[in-house]
């Protein structure tokens, strides 16, 4: 990913508050293409296979209700994203918007939350892709021992690194290459999921379900869960399952209509995803049940890492290989599309001086982030190697830790919308709802979830049961004391961001003095466009 000559920083187009373009390839992404990339980033096949089980373990048959409740703050925050993007279509999204609303320090941390969340999930996506690669090989060659090769670190780590590198290479080649890859991979996984649903309904209706559980209205009632901590834990997992739609917003400078297209794409994405999730979840629970000891049950801890790996064969028969291919393509597609988000946020942070200027360089040929893409891939590979060597459970704990950071930066974005438009909140009924009520509620809910999850995750029993400073364990290897690994991963990464931010403020203070990106509000008018 190098060129014969250094890649120059993009020419700058200035607007209110110092907002400026970065030289990305403009006018390439429409609403449909954006929605496809958004669905790809959320990766329904991958997310469902790794997310349904842990959610069921927390809230049982009320999982559909928790998914619907988790969808609500996502939808509320989407409105805030849409309003902010209409006023400030900048690839830095949360970083840029929070800086304009609250100042450089909160803006920097909002950007850090976005970048680290995506890098954490990149490592997990790559892990799932490799796991299903070997499951697929075992199915194709009829040799179950091939599936176990993924546990051999000397095989797993190099192949995982290769997956990340290929995803980075496609992302580096720009949004045109990204779109082509995503159309094919998303279409296939949606087809496979549809096949799974139809086959599951047929199995249920013919009396061949493993543990038939009749669908009841209580499945959609979150109050039936009872315990608030369980509801919060389930919500954190459901937020992970919905997270990723904001990638389409980070491509706003490459959209056909930067002010409107990203918001429309985000809305299409999240509505499509909630329909897919509810239908799949209902079919899975109705077919397999939620008991903790059933061989195929969704509630069985042995099945929770990948529920489709367990259910695809009994439900789809010889066509189960399609689901393995779908999950492999889903995780690979999401690995590639998710790479879009951190690279463009890092690009903006370098462009405005919040990180070293090299992060602001673009490829003169592909008009895509150059240094930022390489750094995103390198950080994901490095994190994966460390976590996989430490513990396989530690890698899965990143999913729950991811929820912490998502709640943090989504919450900051929701409140940034309210504060940035504070002087225009009551100009119309539309402004009251879309710039005040919806983003405020969404932001407060997500920040409250962030606080509650942080408190709960201090316990070593949270997540996989792994902890640091633990001195005693039960018979199943769950730590009885110490600090929960989910807390260490989530809060530790955010605190690392504080340290890096302070170092950067000392080395390059211009951004932190408000000289490159100023605090302001929606009443400011863009200044005359200038070209450097």
Secondary structure as UniProt FT lines:
FT   STRAND          13..14
FT   HELIX           16..18
FT   HELIX           31..42
FT   HELIX           44..59
FT   HELIX           60..62
FT   HELIX           63..87
FT   TURN            91..93
FT   HELIX           94..102
FT   HELIX           104..141
FT   HELIX           144..151
FT   HELIX           153..172
FT   HELIX           175..205
FT   TURN            206..207
FT   HELIX           217..220
FT   HELIX           222..224
FT   HELIX           228..242
FT   TURN            243..246
FT   HELIX           247..250
FT   HELIX           252..254
FT   TURN            258..260
FT   HELIX           261..288
FT   TURN            295..296
FT   TURN            298..299
FT   HELIX           301..303
FT   TURN            304..305
FT   HELIX           307..316
FT   HELIX           317..319
FT   HELIX           320..351
FT   TURN            352..353
FT   HELIX           357..360
FT   STRAND          361..362
FT   TURN            364..366
FT   HELIX           371..390
FT   HELIX           392..420
FT   HELIX           422..424
FT   TURN            425..426
FT   HELIX           429..431
FT   HELIX           432..437
FT   HELIX           438..456
FT   TURN            457..458
FT   TURN            460..461
FT   TURN            463..464
FT   STRAND          467..468
FT   TURN            475..476
FT   STRAND          483..484
FT   HELIX           485..507
FT   TURN            509..510
FT   HELIX           511..513
FT   TURN            522..523
//
